[in-house]
């Protein structure tokens, strides 16, 4: 189903919007939540909470890319849920692994820089890399896919994914330093 049509259902407050959204994006949203939480029940609750949040935010928001809009909501809900867990109960998950990898180029604390500016700088950097590299970066650090899953989806070797992500993180670190971020 077309995103515009689903958004129109939300705007009309038609309950079919939830069903259509679940059909179109349910698996993707569950995968995002599972990558962060590694718990099917928690992931399902995050997806449900995400659909409720979308229901409450459309309107006034009118997303052009509904999948990205929903993915961002569910991702943040899953991260918030993970943070709420006690440190010793966090579990592995791709979320923690990907954060560890990213900390190599985006260190520091929130007091060290403005997060909005950092987000914009990362987006600007990603516009300079090839589309395949950008896709791998987003799959790993936004969707929290495993190296193995990225390799499978891209029909490439795991070593290529690892080396591409390593070079991309190095390039990002250099770019951020050049842009004045104190990392």
C-alpha positions as CSV (number, residue, x, y, z in Angstrom):
1,X,0.0,0.0,0.0
2,X,1.2,3.5,-0.8
3,X,2.6,5.6,2.1
4,X,0.4,8.6,1.1
5,X,-2.7,6.6,1.4
6,X,-1.7,5.2,4.8
7,X,-0.9,8.7,6.0
8,X,-4.4,9.9,4.8
9,X,-5.9,7.1,6.8
10,X,-4.1,8.4,9.9
11,X,-5.2,11.9,9.2
12,X,-8.8,10.7,8.9
13,X,-8.4,8.8,12.2
14,X,-9.4,5.6,10.4
15,X,-8.4,2.6,12.4
16,X,-7.5,0.8,9.2
17,X,-4.3,3.0,9.3
18,X,-2.9,0.8,12.0
19,X,-3.7,-2.5,10.2
20,X,-2.3,-1.2,6.9
21,X,0.9,0.1,8.7
22,X,1.3,-3.2,10.4
23,X,1.0,-5.0,7.1
24,X,3.4,-2.7,5.3
25,X,6.0,-2.1,8.0
26,X,5.4,-4.6,10.9
27,X,8.3,-6.9,10.1
28,X,10.8,-4.0,9.5
29,X,9.8,-2.3,12.7
30,X,10.0,-5.5,14.7
31,X,13.5,-6.2,13.3
32,X,14.6,-2.7,14.4
33,X,13.3,-3.2,17.9
34,X,14.8,-6.8,18.1
35,X,18.2,-5.6,17.0
36,X,18.2,-3.2,20.0
37,X,16.5,-5.3,22.6
38,X,17.0,-8.9,21.6
39,X,13.7,-9.7,23.3
40,X,10.6,-10.6,21.2
41,X,8.1,-9.4,23.8
42,X,9.8,-6.1,24.4
43,X,10.2,-5.6,20.6
44,X,6.5,-6.3,20.1
45,X,5.6,-3.7,22.8
46,X,7.9,-1.1,21.2
47,X,6.2,-1.6,17.8
48,X,2.8,-1.3,19.4
49,X,3.9,1.8,21.3
50,X,5.4,3.2,18.1
51,X,2.1,2.7,16.2
52,X,0.3,4.5,19.0
53,X,2.9,7.4,18.9
54,X,2.4,7.6,15.1
55,X,-1.4,7.7,15.6
56,X,-1.0,10.6,18.0
57,X,1.5,12.5,15.9
58,X,-0.1,12.2,12.4
59,X,-1.4,14.9,12.2
60,X,0.2,17.4,12.7
61,X,3.2,15.6,11.2
62,X,2.7,14.4,7.6
63,X,5.7,12.1,6.8
64,X,6.7,11.7,3.2
65,X,8.6,8.5,4.0
66,X,6.4,6.6,6.4
67,X,8.8,3.7,6.9
68,X,11.6,6.0,8.0
69,X,9.3,8.0,10.2
70,X,8.0,4.9,11.9
71,X,11.5,3.3,12.1
72,X,12.8,6.4,13.9
73,X,10.0,6.2,16.4
74,X,10.4,2.5,17.1
75,X,14.2,2.8,17.2
76,X,14.0,5.5,19.9
77,X,11.4,3.6,21.9
78,X,13.6,0.5,21.8
79,X,16.7,2.5,22.9
80,X,14.8,4.2,25.7
81,X,13.6,0.7,26.9
82,X,17.1,-0.6,26.7
83,X,18.4,2.3,28.7
84,X,15.7,1.7,31.3
85,X,17.0,-1.8,32.0
86,X,19.5,-2.3,34.6
87,X,23.1,-2.3,33.3
88,X,23.7,-6.0,34.1
89,X,20.5,-7.0,32.4
90,X,21.0,-5.2,29.1
91,X,22.1,-8.3,27.1
92,X,24.2,-8.3,24.0
93,X,22.3,-7.3,21.0
94,X,23.6,-5.5,17.9
95,X,22.7,-2.1,19.5
96,X,25.5,-2.3,22.1
97,X,28.0,-3.6,19.5
98,X,27.3,-0.9,17.0
99,X,27.5,1.8,19.7
100,X,30.9,0.4,20.7
101,X,32.0,0.6,17.0
102,X,30.7,4.2,16.6
103,X,32.4,5.4,19.8
104,X,35.7,5.1,17.9
105,X,34.8,8.1,15.8
106,X,32.0,9.8,17.7
107,X,33.3,9.9,21.3
108,X,32.8,12.5,23.9
109,X,29.7,13.4,25.9
110,X,26.7,15.5,25.2
111,X,28.4,18.4,26.9
112,X,31.2,18.4,24.4
113,X,29.0,19.3,21.4
114,X,25.5,20.1,20.2
115,X,23.8,16.8,19.1
116,X,21.7,18.5,16.4
117,X,24.9,19.8,14.8
118,X,26.6,16.4,15.1
119,X,23.6,14.7,13.5
120,X,23.6,17.2,10.6
121,X,27.4,16.7,10.2
122,X,27.0,12.9,10.0
123,X,24.3,13.3,7.4
124,X,26.4,15.6,5.4
125,X,29.3,13.2,5.5
126,X,27.1,10.3,4.4
127,X,26.1,12.3,1.3
128,X,29.8,12.2,0.3
129,X,30.2,8.4,0.3
130,X,29.0,5.9,-2.3
131,X,25.4,4.7,-1.9
132,X,26.4,1.1,-1.0
133,X,28.6,2.5,1.8
134,X,25.8,4.7,3.0
135,X,23.4,1.8,2.9
136,X,25.8,-0.4,5.0
137,X,26.3,2.4,7.5
138,X,22.6,3.0,8.0
139,X,21.8,-0.7,8.2
140,X,24.5,-1.1,10.9
141,X,24.1,2.1,12.9
142,X,20.5,3.1,12.4
143,X,18.8,-0.3,12.0
144,X,21.4,-2.1,14.1
145,X,21.7,-5.0,11.7
146,X,24.5,-7.5,12.3
147,X,27.5,-7.7,10.0
148,X,26.2,-11.1,8.9
149,X,22.7,-9.7,8.0
150,X,24.2,-6.8,6.1
151,X,26.4,-9.2,4.1
152,X,23.4,-11.4,3.4
153,X,21.2,-8.5,2.3
154,X,23.9,-6.9,0.2
155,X,25.1,-10.3,-1.3
156,X,28.6,-9.4,-0.3
157,X,31.2,-11.0,2.1
158,X,31.2,-10.2,5.8
159,X,34.8,-9.1,5.5
160,X,33.8,-6.5,2.9
161,X,31.1,-5.2,5.2
162,X,33.6,-5.0,8.1
163,X,36.3,-3.2,6.1
164,X,33.8,-0.8,4.5
165,X,32.3,0.1,7.9
166,X,35.8,0.5,9.3
167,X,36.9,2.9,6.5
168,X,33.6,4.8,6.8
169,X,34.0,5.3,10.5
170,X,37.6,6.5,10.0
171,X,36.4,8.9,7.3
172,X,33.6,10.1,9.5
173,X,36.1,10.7,12.4
174,X,38.4,12.7,10.1
175,X,35.4,14.7,8.7
176,X,34.1,15.5,12.1
177,X,37.5,16.7,13.3
178,X,37.7,18.9,10.2
179,X,34.3,20.3,10.9
180,X,35.5,21.3,14.4
181,X,34.0,18.6,16.6
182,X,36.3,17.9,19.6
183,X,36.2,14.1,19.7
